[in-house]
Amino acid sequence: VAEPTVLQVIIVSFLGGCLGILFLIPLRYHFMVELHGQLPWPEGTATTEILLSGERVGGQAKILAMAAALGAAFDGLATSFHAWAEQLSFRAVGLGQLLERQFMTLRILNNAAIIGIGYIVGIRYAAIICAGSFLSYFVLVPLVHAIGSNVPGILPPGNMPIAEMGIDEVFKYYVRIIGVGGIAGAGILGILSSLPSMVRSIGANIVGMSHQDERAVTEVPRVDRSLSGGFTIVGLVIFALAAFLFFSFGIGIGGSLVYAAVATALVMFIAFLFAPVAARAIAIVGTNPVSGMTMLTLIVTGFVLLKMGLSGGNGMFVTMMVGGVVCTALAASGALASDLKVGHWIGATPARQLGLKFAGTAVAATFCGIMMWVMAQADPGQGFGTTAIPAPQASAMKEILVGIFGAQTAPLQWYLFALGVLFALILRMTGVPPLAFALGMYLPMELNTPVLLGGILSWLVARRRPDDSAEDAKARTDRGVLVASGLIAGGAIIGAFDAIASAVIKQITGSTAAKNSIHLLSDHAFEGLPGEIIGTIVLVGLCIFVVTFSRRAKAA
């Protein structure tokens, strides 16, 4: 399958973003005015509360900036400068060696940004995610190794006898596939369970499109002035033409005019149905079921193109492009709905919001494409689909495409994939969120344990003393969220700078070996006992700071 170029990623992101905006414009009046006070808008409510608390903005900004600087310094010193171990395996206290003798492992990535994510996620979902990891590494990996060691020869999809594999190889070639199946199953089950509400939502949205503001232009207050229906129609025509040209000539598949027309029609039809559903989901529960709807898009598009005779790598690539446009449209529609509601509450002009949203989509698509290219320039073993960038949902979508377009794979791989789907169904029946658990099964343990650590910190900060007032408890919670957000932002910024530096160095020298000159510890010390001891000390210090600083907050 061809690898998308930077320009293709930018175009797909921009087209999808614009389509999501265009399909929401006719629904703005229905969502924001007619349904005002009838939908909870959890994300929009939280955002509005922050915007309206003007007297606290200065203090919040200082805390956020301080936490971002701390996160950038912490992750930068570990990742870029090798000042301490980036990953802790508890070998310094003998636990690592004890587990390895049982073909198990316990690892934690020493990363402030991921700890911040765990803090935001909270203890419950962090524990569910980590439970999936514990099942993979403490149960399934040793089980597969114990049984597979008695199987002579190579058992595909592995590339060596199981008896010769290490923990990571057994996880990669066998156990992780179960997680991929669980992610796909969770997405599909989510769509099936919400199908009745989606059908009702689609019907309500179609009715809502006929409910437009009938006041004369001069009578419409500034806070209700939106883009006209004519603008939407012209925009959709331009989109259809641009999408047709892109699917015809922009993806490198010759003679694809018929496929391009079908792909364009599928994109517009599916986005027409699902983009408003995504907006309504944001309005009701604050989450957007993008993954499940994108997987459904891939299945529908894949089977349609397969029936038309498009198969193999070309079929996968075109389907992937269609799914990319639809996925971006759904994400943009949900985000725009929340933005418009916040604007409606604080008195913004909808027409200006929408115009800036188009501009913002162009900027975001451009930088998204560039950063994805930068990350793709990483050394082998550090790119997409690896431990460094696992991309779990993309891996699940890849398996769906491989299944539809008939690539030859090992029967055991599909057995493991189906086992993951069945696992998702069982989790759903028991009331455990299957997507969170399956993500834990798929992602390497070192990415999930800091999420659990962040969830534990969140629980410690939120614990109330008998004499605590509700206002003080809320102040502590708010400060903790600010600190966690800062850690995430700082870690993301330093990660982007590190990726850009690596890409530039690789383009100039052909490798990233030149970065070794700034390492503070030798490779032996970094990966050995000195790096782990220092890393453990600074990690404990970070955790103590987050808890104590957040719990000192008092209500104003």
NUROTI-217303 format. One line per 2 residues: number of its first residue (from 1); their letters; for each residue x, y, z negated of C-alpha. Coordinates in pm, whole numbers, plus 50000, padded with zeros to 5 digits. Each point is the difference from the previous one (the first is absolute). Example, Ala and Ser with C-alpha at 12.3 -4.5 7.8 and 13.67 -1.06 7.14 Angstrom:
1> as> 51230 49550 49220 | 50137 50344 50066
! end
This chain:
1> va> 50000 50000 50000 | 50133 50344 50092
3> ep> 50098 50233 49718 | 49810 50332 50001
5> tv> 50205 50306 50083 | 50004 50314 49789
7> lq> 49781 50181 50254 | 49745 49716 50003
9> vi> 49972 50006 49621 | 49952 50378 50006
11> iv> 49734 49983 50272 | 49809 49717 49830
13> sf> 50000 50187 49669 | 49894 50330 50158
15> lg> 49724 49848 50215 | 49858 49806 49706
17> gc> 50013 50301 49768 | 49820 50221 50253
19> lg> 49733 49735 50063 | 49929 49964 49629
21> il> 49958 50379 49970 | 49777 50025 50308
23> fl> 49761 49730 49879 | 49964 50167 49661
25> ip> 49926 50353 50128 | 49633 49921 50084
27> lr> 49958 49845 49655 | 50144 50292 49802
29> yh> 49663 50169 49941 | 49835 49670 49902
31> fm> 50276 49897 49758 | 50086 50337 49849
33> ve> 49665 50181 49993 | 49710 49754 50024
35> lh> 50160 49743 49769 | 50145 50258 49760
37> gq> 49975 49867 49645 | 49894 49651 50112
39> lp> 50347 49845 50047 | 50268 49989 49727
41> wp> 50312 50088 50207 | 50250 49875 49734
43> eg> 50317 50109 50184 | 49854 50335 50100
45> ta> 49878 50064 49647 | 50344 49937 49851
47> tt> 50166 50221 50261 | 49754 50281 49943
49> ei> 50054 49989 49623 | 50373 50044 50055
51> ll> 49952 50287 50245 | 49759 50181 49770
53> sg> 50221 49976 49692 | 50199 50302 50112
55> er> 50141 50085 49659 | 50176 49663 49985
57> vg> 50145 49995 50351 | 50332 50155 49902
59> gq> 50068 49750 49722 | 49890 49710 50217
61> ak> 50231 50109 50281 | 50297 50013 49764
63> il> 49930 49651 49864 | 49949 49864 50353
65> am> 50324 50159 50124 | 50194 49874 49699
67> aa> 49869 49645 50045 | 50073 50011 50374
69> al> 50359 50107 49930 | 50032 49720 49745
71> ga> 49859 49743 50243 | 50228 50116 50281
73> af> 50308 49993 49775 | 49913 49660 49852
75> dg> 49932 49827 50333 | 50276 50184 50184
77> la> 50267 49907 49748 | 49896 49634 50021
79> ts> 49936 49969 50374 | 50238 50243 50165
81> fh> 50283 50035 49748 | 49993 49654 49836
83> aw> 50041 50148 49651 | 49817 49701 49851
85> ae> 49827 49684 50116 | 49706 50060 50232
87> ql> 49853 49665 49898 | 50003 49835 49657
89> sf> 49995 49620 49979 | 50062 49974 49622
91> ra> 50321 49805 50045 | 50163 50221 49739
93> vg> 49790 49833 49729 | 50014 49651 50149
95> lg> 49633 49991 50102 | 50082 50015 50370
97> ql> 50222 49691 49990 | 49744 49809 49790
99> le> 49722 50066 50252 | 50218 49921 50301
101> rq> 50070 49653 49862 | 49623 49945 50021
103> fm> 49993 50149 50354 | 49828 50313 49871
105> tl> 50097 50364 49979 | 49898 50319 49820
107> ri> 50110 50322 50167 | 49907 50366 49974
109> ln> 50085 50278 50244 | 50152 50290 49810
111> na> 49790 50257 50183 | 49827 50302 49845
113> ai> 49760 50049 50292 | 49857 49648 49972
115> ig> 49967 50038 49622 | 49801 50318 50073
117> ig> 49775 49807 50239 | 49936 49742 49727
119> yi> 49913 50281 49759 | 49740 50139 50242
121> vg> 49863 49653 50079 | 49948 49926 49630
123> ir> 50055 49697 49783 | 49714 49784 50135
125> ya> 50084 50006 50370 | 50374 50002 49929
127> ai> 49956 49682 49795 | 49794 49836 50278
129> ic> 50263 50087 50260 | 50279 49867 49781
131> ag> 49798 49687 49920 | 50004 49921 50372
133> sf> 50378 50034 49994 | 50030 49775 49695
135> ls> 49791 49733 50174 | 50229 50016 50304
137> yf> 50333 49997 49819 | 49924 49801 49685
139> vl> 49765 49738 50148 | 49992 49974 50380
141> vp> 50369 50054 50079 | 50120 49733 49752
143> lv> 49716 49769 50112 | 50084 50032 50371
145> ha> 50369 49946 49925 | 49937 49696 49779
147> ig> 49780 49831 50261 | 50184 50123 50310
149> sn> 50339 49890 49873 | 49887 49643 50060
151> vp> 49906 50072 50362 | 50289 49918 50237
153> gi> 50081 50243 50279 | 49855 50343 50077
155> lp> 49636 50073 49925 | 49882 50292 50221
157> pg> 49951 50293 49962 | 50325 49965 49801
159> nm> 50333 49990 50185 | 50187 49768 49764
161> pi> 49916 49708 49769 | 49813 50116 49690
163> ae> 50258 49826 49781 | 50260 50249 50131
165> mg> 49782 50308 49950 | 50028 50253 49722
167> id> 49711 50163 49819 | 49965 50285 50249
169> ev> 50003 49765 50301 | 49725 49779 49857
171> fk> 49795 50311 49924 | 50058 50152 50345
173> yy> 49925 49694 50214 | 49718 49838 49802
175> vr> 49854 50177 49697 | 49977 50348 50151
177> ii> 49779 49866 50281 | 49740 49907 49738
179> gv> 50006 50366 49889 | 49953 50115 50360
181> gg> 49695 49778 50031 | 49868 50136 49672
183> ia> 50035 50358 50122 | 49818 49920 50326
185> ga> 49732 49807 49813 | 49951 50283 49751
187> gi> 49958 50251 50281 | 49747 49788 50186
189> lg> 49810 49913 49681 | 49987 50369 49915
191> il> 49841 50076 50336 | 49750 49713 49967
193> ss> 49898 50097 49647 | 49949 50362 50098
195> lp> 49831 49921 50332 | 49644 50076 49880
197> sm> 50105 50338 49860 | 50204 50068 50315
199> vr> 49695 49932 50218 | 49791 50234 49783
201> si> 50280 50256 50012 | 50020 49984 50379
203> ga> 49625 50051 50025 | 50009 50292 49757
205> ni> 50293 50155 50185 | 49822 49977 50336
207> vg> 49694 50166 49847 | 50227 50258 49835
209> ms> 50149 50099 50336 | 49658 50126 50102
211> hq> 49981 50222 49692 | 50186 50311 50101
213> de> 49998 50353 49865 | 49725 50169 50205
215> ra> 50061 50354 49874 | 50111 50262 50247
217> vt> 50377 50057 50009 | 49959 50346 49845
219> ev> 49798 49852 49712 | 50247 49728 49907
221> pr> 50210 50093 49695 | 50377 49981 50036
223> vd> 50019 49693 49777 | 49770 49808 50241
225> rs> 50162 50102 50331 | 50124 49687 50174
227> ls> 50112 49900 50348 | 49714 49966 50249
229> gg> 49856 49686 50153 | 50132 50115 50335
231> ft> 50352 50002 49859 | 49950 49640 49885
233> iv> 49876 49886 50342 | 50288 50168 50183
235> gl> 50243 49859 49747 | 49870 49646 50046
237> vi> 50024 50032 50379 | 50359 50120 49971
239> fa> 50075 49717 49758 | 49851 49740 50235
241> la> 50212 50130 50288 | 50317 50017 49790
243> af> 49942 49651 49856 | 49933 49856 50346
245> lf> 50321 50151 50135 | 50196 49876 49699
247> fs> 49868 49645 50025 | 50058 50008 50379
249> fg> 50349 50147 50026 | 50126 50060 49648
251> ig> 50052 49647 49874 | 50210 49856 50280
253> ig> 49753 49744 50136 | 49954 50025 50375
255> gs> 49661 49963 50168 | 49815 50059 49677
257> lv> 49725 50241 50115 | 49718 49756 49921
259> ya> 50158 49907 49669 | 50049 50372 49929
261> av> 49633 50075 50063 | 49891 49714 49773
263> at> 50252 50096 49731 | 49879 50362 50007
265> al> 49636 49892 49977 | 50077 49765 49710
267> vm> 50190 50269 49812 | 49719 50253 50033
269> fi> 49723 49754 49921 | 50167 49848 49693
271> af> 50113 50339 49869 | 49648 50137 50057
273> lf> 49863 49725 49774 | 50275 49985 49737
275> ap> 50140 50353 49963 | 49684 50133 49833
277> va> 49988 49682 49788 | 50350 50079 49877
279> ar> 49888 50354 49912 | 49697 49871 49811
281> ai> 50217 49749 49811 | 50227 50285 49888
283> ai> 49692 50194 49889 | 49859 49711 49796
285> vg> 50291 49802 49853 | 50308 50207 50088
287> tn> 50170 49720 50198 | 50015 49945 50374
289> pv> 49974 49636 50126 | 50237 50072 50289
291> sg> 50182 49666 49993 | 49691 49783 50030
293> mt> 49845 50211 50276 | 50331 50005 50189
295> ml> 50029 49622 49978 | 49645 49971 50135
297> tl> 50099 50238 50282 | 50297 49780 50089
299> iv> 49783 49688 50004 | 49731 50157 50222
301> tg> 50249 50168 50235 | 50223 49693 50017
303> fv> 49719 49766 50101 | 49862 50247 50257
305> ll> 50340 50049 50166 | 50072 49627 49984
307> km> 49674 49927 50184 | 50106 50255 50261
309> gl> 50322 49806 50062 | 50248 50206 49803
311> sg> 50214 49764 49792 | 50339 49954 49840
313> gn> 50216 50295 49899 | 49812 50248 50220
315> gm> 49669 49906 49837 | 50145 50041 49653
317> fv> 50154 50336 50088 | 49683 50151 50150
319> tm> 49790 49870 49710 | 50251 50145 49757
321> mv> 49977 50341 50168 | 49619 49991 49987
323> gg> 50012 49900 49632 | 50247 50280 49930
325> vv> 49771 50266 50148 | 49695 49868 49814
327> ct> 50191 49962 49671 | 50121 50361 50018
329> al> 49651 50121 50089 | 49853 49829 49694
331> aa> 50268 50140 49771 | 49961 50351 50143
333> sg> 49621 49988 49971 | 50012 49899 49633
335> al> 50260 50262 49913 | 49813 50274 50188
337> as> 49673 49919 49823 | 50168 50056 49662
339> dl> 50167 50320 50124 | 49673 50142 50130
341> kv> 49821 49924 49673 | 50270 50174 49797
343> gh> 49977 50294 50239 | 49622 50006 49965
345> wi> 50034 50021 49622 | 50265 50273 49990
347> ga> 49860 50211 50286 | 50228 49922 50297
349> tp> 49897 50055 50363 | 49936 49659 50166
351> ar> 50099 50120 50349 | 50342 50107 49874
353> ql> 50042 49677 49805 | 49927 49796 50312
355> gl> 50230 50208 50217 | 50286 49962 49752
357> kf> 49925 49629 49976 | 50072 49959 50371
359> ag> 50327 50188 49956 | 50086 49796 49693
361> ta> 49930 49678 50189 | 50250 50099 50268
363> va> 50268 50079 49742 | 49932 49685 49799
365> at> 50000 49778 50311 | 50332 50147 50114
367> fc> 50180 49951 49671 | 49838 49660 49946
369> gi> 50140 49881 50334 | 50343 50142 49927
371> mm> 50021 49848 49652 | 49885 49660 50125
373> wv> 50276 50011 50261 | 50250 50100 49732
375> ma> 49897 49709 49777 | 50018 49764 50297
377> qa> 50368 50091 50044 | 50087 49830 49672
379> dp> 50248 49715 49995 | 49864 49648 50061
381> gq> 49833 49881 49684 | 49892 50354 49906
383> gf> 49733 50073 50263 | 49625 49944 50027
385> gt> 49883 49662 49875 | 50305 49954 49776
387> ta> 50036 50032 49624 | 50089 50368 50044
389> ip> 49684 50083 50202 | 49762 49703 49960
391> ap> 49700 50152 50188 | 49753 49739 49866
393> qa> 49687 50111 50184 | 50191 50031 50328
395> sa> 50126 49644 49951 | 49644 49876 49949
397> mk> 49891 50181 50317 | 50292 49845 50189
399> ei> 49887 49652 49899 | 49649 50079 50125
401> lv> 50139 50109 50338 | 50222 49692 50025
403> gi> 49698 49781 49929 | 49781 50171 50261
405> fg> 50252 50008 50283 | 50114 49642 49953
407> aq> 50371 50022 49926 | 50145 49661 49910
409> ta> 50068 49979 49627 | 50050 49729 49743
411> pl> 49679 49824 49882 | 50119 50035 49640
413> qw> 50007 50378 50042 | 49629 50007 50081
415> yl> 49923 49759 49718 | 50173 50236 49757
417> fa> 49824 50301 50155 | 49660 49827 49963
419> lg> 50091 49910 49643 | 50048 50373 49932
421> vl> 49658 50079 50149 | 49844 49733 49778
423> fa> 50189 50144 49704 | 49846 50342 50072
425> li> 49652 49847 50004 | 50058 49828 49664
427> lr> 50131 50322 49846 | 49697 50186 50130
429> mt> 49770 49741 49841 | 50175 50041 49664
431> gv> 49982 50379 50007 | 50374 50060 50047
433> pp> 50078 50261 50272 | 50143 49772 50273
435> la> 50189 50269 50190 | 50201 50111 49695
437> fa> 50083 49640 49906 | 50091 49905 50359
439> lg> 50222 50306 50033 | 50183 49878 49691
441> my> 50042 49655 50155 | 50140 50151 50321
443> lp> 50227 50272 49867 | 50339 49908 49851
445> me> 49997 49984 49621 | 50246 50287 49961
447> ln> 49741 50236 50153 | 49713 49885 49777
449> tp> 50167 49992 49659 | 50068 50378 49995
451> vl> 49633 50050 50089 | 49909 49800 49688
453> lg> 50251 50203 49799 | 49836 50321 50117
455> gi> 49658 49862 49906 | 50127 49919 49651
457> ls> 50135 50355 49964 | 49659 50133 50105
459> wl> 49833 49786 49733 | 50245 50120 49734
461> va> 49940 50365 50087 | 49621 49958 50002
463> rr> 49984 49827 49659 | 49807 50217 49758
465> rp> 50082 50058 49636 | 49711 50016 49752
467> dd> 50038 50378 49962 | 50025 50076 50373
469> sa> 49742 50225 50157 | 49856 49927 50343
471> ed> 50166 50317 50131 | 50346 49896 49880
473> ak> 49957 49652 50146 | 49905 50151 50336
475> ar> 50297 50238 49986 | 50236 49706 49945
477> td> 49842 49808 50286 | 50025 50298 50235
479> rg> 50364 50062 49914 | 50084 49634 50049
481> vl> 49840 50001 50343 | 50196 50315 50089
483> va> 50327 49841 49892 | 49923 49681 50192
485> sg> 49906 50201 50309 | 50327 50190 49975
487> li> 50200 49678 49975 | 49825 49870 50312
489> ag> 50061 50322 50192 | 50364 50027 49897
491> ga> 50071 49637 50081 | 49829 50032 50338
493> ii> 50197 50314 50090 | 50337 49852 49908
495> ga> 49903 49679 50181 | 49923 50198 50315
497> fd> 50330 50187 49978 | 50187 49674 49947
499> ai> 49828 49840 50299 | 50077 50301 50221
501> as> 50363 50001 49889 | 50029 49627 50070
503> av> 49845 50040 50346 | 50233 50288 50090
505> ik> 50309 49817 49875 | 49896 49685 50187
507> qi> 49945 50194 50324 | 50343 50162 49971
509> tg> 50212 49712 49872 | 49797 49693 50095
511> st> 49952 49891 49636 | 49922 50141 49656
513> aa> 50332 49893 49847 | 50112 50366 49973
515> kn> 49749 50046 49716 | 50215 49780 49779
517> si> 50237 50291 49943 | 49750 50170 49764
519> hl> 49932 49692 49788 | 50092 50053 49634
521> ls> 50021 49629 49915 | 50175 49732 50202
523> dh> 49776 49742 50164 | 50111 49743 49741
525> af> 49914 50228 49707 | 49680 50124 50165
527> eg> 49865 49648 50047 | 50153 49860 49681
529> lp> 49984 50047 49626 | 50117 50369 49978
531> ge> 49737 50122 50244 | 49726 49802 49828
533> ii> 50090 50125 49653 | 50008 50364 50112
535> gt> 49680 49949 50201 | 49819 49851 49702
537> iv> 50104 50288 49774 | 49883 50273 50243
539> lv> 49676 49813 50073 | 49917 49979 49629
541> gl> 50088 50370 49968 | 49765 50089 50288
543> ci> 49715 49803 49844 | 50053 50163 49658
545> fv> 49999 50345 50162 | 49677 49939 50194
547> vt> 49815 49878 49691 | 50129 50254 49747
549> fs> 49977 50302 50231 | 49647 49910 50111
551> rr> 49875 49930 49646 | 50124 50340 49877
553> ak> 49739 50174 50214 | 49728 50187 49813
555> aa> 49676 50153 50117 | 50026 50370 50079
! end
